[in-house]
Amino acid sequence: MTTTFEATGKASGRVGTPGWAALLAASIGQFLVVLDVSVVNVALPEVSAGLGLGVTGLQWVVNAYVVTFAGFLLLGGRAADLFGRKRVFLWGVGLFTLASLAAGFAQSGGVLIAARAVQGVGAAVLAPVTLSLVTANFPEGPARTKAIALWTAVGTAGGATGGLVGGLLTDYLSWRWVFLINVPVGALVALVAVRWLREERNTAGRVRLDVPGAVLVTAGVALLAFGIGRIESHGWTALVPLTAGLVLLAAFVAVEARTAQPLVRLGLFRLRSVAVGNLATLVIMMGGFALWYFLSLYMQNVLGYSAVRAGLSFLPHTLGIILGSRLAPMLMERMDARLLAGAGGLMAAAGFAWQSVVLDAGGTFLGSVLGPGATMALGFGLLMTPLVEASTRGAPDAEAGAVAGVVNTSRTIGGAIGLTVLGAAAAASGPEPVDGYAAAFLAAALITAAGTALVAFLPSRR
């Protein structure tokens, strides 16, 4: 693999960061970011016992990370374009690692929640840089497609293995190691960045960060994510942060249209690949959340699996996504990327529909989990590589970070909306948990099919 990426870089005449180093740093960084979204969930009972946190406090252990992560993504992406990807990558890794250390040694719920919020900021700075490292160091074409496929597979593996990693660390060490494990990994990826990443920054005149735009979009997206997370439990009162978030985002668009150096240049959305790709990503991620969240609940709450066994049961799903991601670049050389993305999306939707039919209280791993789960995972592996590639296609290298921030925001907000919508579908199906999970998977099938239909509006990849 290393030889392939190095040879591609030399053939294209690009001078700078070695392709393998950019891809290694990007993949490990993305793995950390995605892992920490899910790894904490299985440790929450132990966190509650250790720090005396109630239900609301535990919710904020999760929400503090998600809200700041969603809010700072666009700012992190643009900062990479202006101040250099290596520098901002190290800022993100350093902040994320120090916050993880503070969380691991927290002696009170307040300190843990504050550390999680800072961890989310570090992740938001880091995540867009990981994708922009790929898009900026690999030219459009097969080399970039292969790199995006690996980035996608590693990031997805982080989310898929979160439950297993969290369960093993909690059972055999303590809940604190759910956070402390990030410290040596963060140090390793920082070492790679310091040693091999080459500093690249926008040197075309004096650069200035769009502070008004940064404040508006950060507050707007954070309020939107916060409001979405409160819909199910707080009903109509969640409309207050939702409305405030939408107003701030509207103000952000107005500011960006007038400023000389915007945080996100609105002209980027005139690129059909960027606009349609991100809209399709947002919708598809609404359905994709069901694969990990509701299947985990089904295995633990209905089939009685332990957290570790549930995590192990997700390994075939992880392999399915990795296989799909590895196949996607080869298939994209032989067929229209839109056709591949459409086939992958329909396969994922079919897996969701299949899953909704076979769920029952007396289910087994072979009969109720493996077949439909593997179908969903393989479909998503085939779908996400051409979709991410399309969402970044045509954007100049100087704005790679901004576009990567938009892609990550679409994924994050889509997942947050999806959790609320699918949770509402599950709650409306009746008192039996298994009926609710089946309803959530059926809703996910419909949403994924609708998002896949948008793929037809992507421009042809030449």
N, C-alpha and C positions, 0 to 999 in steps of 0.2 A: 504493500500500500504506500509506504514512504517513497519508494522509487517512482511509482506512478505520479504522485503529486509533485515531486521534485522535477521529474522530466517534463511535466506539463508546464511548470513555471519557467524552466529554461527555454522551452520551445517558444513561449509567448514573449520572451525578451523582458519580462518583468524583473525589476531589481528591487530588493527590499527584504522583508521578512520571508524566510523559507516557508514554503507552503505547508510542510509537515508541522512546523512550529506553530503557525497560525491556527491550523486545524486542531492540534493537540490542546492548545490553550483555550480555544473556543469551545471545544467539546467538553473538557473538564469543567470549565466555568458554567456552561449551560446545564451540565449534570447537577452541579451543586445547587443552582438556582431552582431547578424544577424539583429536585429531591426534597428541598426544605418546604415545599408546598404541602407535601403529603406525609413526610416522615414523622411529623409531630403528632399526627392524629392518634396513632395507636398508643402513644405515651401519655395521653391526656389523663387517664385515670391515675397513673402514678404521679404525675405532676400535681394533680388535685390533692392527693394524699400527702405529698411531700411539702407543699407550700400552703395548704389549706384554702385553695381556690374553689369558689362555687361555680355554678353553671355559667353565670355571666363572665366571670373572670377567665374561665377556660375558653369561652368563645373569643375573648379578646386576645388570648395567646395565639389563636389562628388568625383573627381578623386584623390585628395590628400589622402582621406581615403582609397580608393580602392588600390592604388598603394603601400602605405606603409603597408597596411594589407597583401597584397599578398606577398610582399617582405620579411617580417620578420617572416612568419609562421614557417618555418623550424627551424630558430634560436630559436624562442620561445619554440617550442616543445623539442628541445635538451636541452635547458637551464633547463627545468623542470626535465629532467632525471638526470642532473648533480648536480643541486643546490637544488633540493627538490621541490615537486609539491606545497606544501603549500606556501613556500616562493615566488615562481615564480607566483603563482595564485594571491597573494597579490600585487606583483609588477604590474602585468597586470591590476588588478582592480583599484589600486591606480592611475596609469598613465592614464588609460581610464577615471576615474572619474574627476581627476584634469584637463585633457584636455577638458572634457565636460563643466566644470565650466568656463574655459577660453573662450571656444566657445560661451557659453551663454551670456557672458559679453563683447564680442568683439565689439570694436568701429570702426573697419575698416575691409575691405575685406582681407587685408594681414594677420591681426591677426587671423581672422576666418579660413583662409586657413591653416595657420601654426598650429593652434589648431587641425584642422581636421587631419593633417598629424600625429601629436603626438597621437591623438585618434586612428588612424589606427595602430600605433606601439603598443599601449596598447592592442588593440583588437587582434593583431597578437600574443602577448605574452599570452593572456588569452585563446584564442580559442583552441589551442592544449591541454592546461592543462585541459580544461573541459572534453574533450574526454578521455584523459589519466587517469583522476580521476576515470572515469567509468571503463575503461578496467583494471586498476591496482587494483581496490577495489572489483571487481566482477570476480570470476573465470569463465573460458570459460564454456558455457552451458546455461541452461534456465535463470539463474539469470542475467548473463551478457546480454543476448538477451533482457530481459524485461527492463533492465536499458538503453540499447542503444535505445530501442524503445521510451522510455520516453524522452531521450535526443534529439532524432531526432524530435519527435513531438513538443517539446517546442521550439527548434530552428527554425523549419519551421513556427511555429505560430508567432515567432518574425518577420520573413519576411512578412508573410501574413497580420499581423495587422499593419505593418509600415505605410501604407497609411492612415488607419483609425486613428491611434494614432497621426500621424503628422497633419492630417486635423483637428482633435478636438483641439489639442493644439494650432495650428495656428489660428483657427477661434475664439476660446473662450479665449485664453490668449495672446500669441504672438509667433513669430517664435523662440524667444530665449528659450522658454520652450521645444522645440524639443531637445535641448541639456541639459538644466538644469534638466529635468526629470531624467536623468541618475544619478544625484548626490545622491539623497536619496536611489535609488535602489542599486547603487554601494556601498554605506555605509552599507546597509542591508546585502548584500552578503559578504562584507568584515568581518562583525561581525560574520556571520555564519562560515567563514573560520577560523578566529582567535579563536573562541570558540570550534569548534568541529573537524576541520581537523587536522590530526596528521602528523607531518613532516616526510617525507620519502625521502631519497636521496641515491645516488649511493655511497657506502662506500668502494667499492672494490679498494683500492689503491688511489693514487693521481689522481684527475680528472683535465682535461684541456680542455677548450673550443677550438674547432677548428676554430681559428680566420680567417685564409685564406679562409677556406671553407665557413664560415659565411658571409664574405665580398662578395665572388663570388656569392653565391646563392641568397643573399639578393639583390645585384645589378642586377643580371641576371633576377630574377623573376620580380622585380620591372620594369625593362626596358621592359620585355616581356609584362607585363600587360599594361604599358604605351603605347607601340606600338600598341597593339591590340585595345586599346581605341581610337587611332588616325586614324585607317585605313579608316573608313567611311568618316571622315571629311577632312583628309589630303592626302589620296591616297598613291602614291608610296613613299612619304617622310617618311611615317610610317615604311618603310623597314629599315631605319637607326637604330632606337632603337630596332626593332625586331631582326635584325641581330646581333647587339651588345649583346642583351640579350641571344641569342642562343649561341654565342661564349663564353660568361661568364659561361653559364650553362655547356657547354662542358668542359671548364677548371675546373669547380667545380667537375665534375665526375672524371677527371684525378687526382685532388688533393685528393678526397675521397678514391680513389683506393690505394693511397700510404701512407696516414697518419695513425698513430697508433691509434688515438682516433677520428674517423671521426664524422662530424656533423650528417650524415646519413650513416650508414653502408650499403654498396651496396649489401652485402649478404642478406639483408632483401628482396630484390627484387627477390631472388631465391625462396622465398616462393610464390608459385603460387597464393595463396589466396591474398597476398598483391599486387603482380604485376597486376593480372587480375582485382582484385576488384577496384584498383585505376584507371586503364585504363577505365573500364566500368563506374566508377563514373564520370570521366572527360567528357566522351562522352555524358552520359545521362544528366548531368547538362547543357550541351550545349543546349539541347532541353528544359529542364525544365524551363529555364529562361522565355520562352514565356508565361507560365501560369500566372505570375504576371505582367510582364512588358507590353506585348501587349494587354492583356485583360483590364488592367487599362487604357491604351490609348484608346481602343475601347469604353469603357464605358464613358470616359470623353470627348473625341473628337468627337465621332459619336453619342452616345446616349444622350450626354449633361448632364451627371451626375456630381454633385459636388464631391469634393475630399472626403467629409464625406460619401456621399451616395455610392460612389465607394468602400470606405473602408468597409462599412456595407455589401455591396453586396459580399464581399469576405469571409464573415463569414461562409457560407456553405462550401466553399473550405477549410477553416481552419479546420472545423469540419470533413471534409472528410479525410484530412491527419491525424488528430488525431485518427479517427476511424481506419484507415488502420494501423497506427503505433501500436495501442492497439491490433488489431487482429493478427498482424504479429507474435508475440512471441507464441501465442497459436497455430497458424497454423504451425509454424516451429517445434513444438513438434510432429506434426502428418504427416508431409510431408517433402520432400527434400527441403532445403532452396533455391536451384537453381530453382526448379520448382515454388516456391512461387515468387521469384524475377522475373522470366520470365513472370509469369502471371500478376504481378503488372506492369511490364514494358510494356507489350502488351496492358493492359488496359489503361495506360497513353497515349500510342501512339494512340490508338483508340479514346480517348477523344480529343487529338489534331486534328486528322483528322475530327472528328465530328464537332469540333469548327470551322475548316476552311470552312466547308460547310454551316453552319447556320448563319455566320456573314453577316449582310446586314445593309444598312442605316436605315431601318425601324424596326430594331430588338427590341425585348423586353427582359426583364430580364429572364422570364420563358422560352421563346423560344430560345434565343440566348446565354444565359450565364449559367443558373443554371445546366441544364442537362450535357452538355459536360464538364463544369468546375468541377462538382462533380465527374465525371468519371476520369478526369485527376488527381484530388487530391487524391481520394481513391487509384488509381493505384500507385501514388508516395508514399503514406503511406505504402502500402504493399511492395513496392520495396526497399525503402531506408534502412529499418531496417536490412534485411538480407545482403544488399550490404555493409553497414558500418561494420556489424559484420564480414563479410568475409574479408574486407580490413584490419582488425586488427588481424585476427586469426593467431595464431602460433607465434606471436612476443613475445619475453620475456618481463617481466614487466619492466626491466631496460631500455628498449627502447620504452616504451609505448608512451612517449612524442614525440619521433622522428617519430614514425608511425602515431600518431595523427596529427603531422605537415604535413606529406605527404598527409593524407586524406583531410585535410582542404585546402591544396594547390591545390589538384586535383579539389575540388569543386569550388574554387575561380577562377582558371584559366579556367575551363570548362565554368563557367558562363560568364566570360569576352569574351572568344572566341564565345560563343553562341550568345551574344548580337550583336557582329559584323556580324556574319554569317546570323543570322535571320534578322538583320537590312538591310543587303544587299539584301536579298530575298524580303523584303518588298519594298525597293526602286526600285527594278527592275520590279515590277509588274504593275507600272503605276502611274498616278497622284492621283487617288482616294485612300484616306487613308484606307477605309474599304477593298479594294482589296489587299493593302499591308499587312494589318493585317492577312487576310485570307491566303496569301502566306507564311507569317511567321509561322503560325500554321501548315500548310502543311509540311513545311521544318522541323519543330519541331517534327512532327509525324515520319518522315523518320529517323531523327537523333536518336530519342528515340528508335525506332525499331532496328537500327544498334547497339546502345549501349546495348540494352537488349540481342542481339545475343551473345555478349561477355560473358554473364552470364553462358552460357553453358560450358565455359572453366574453371570455378571455380572448385576446388577440392570438392569432396563430404564432407559434414559436418557430422562428426561422433559423 
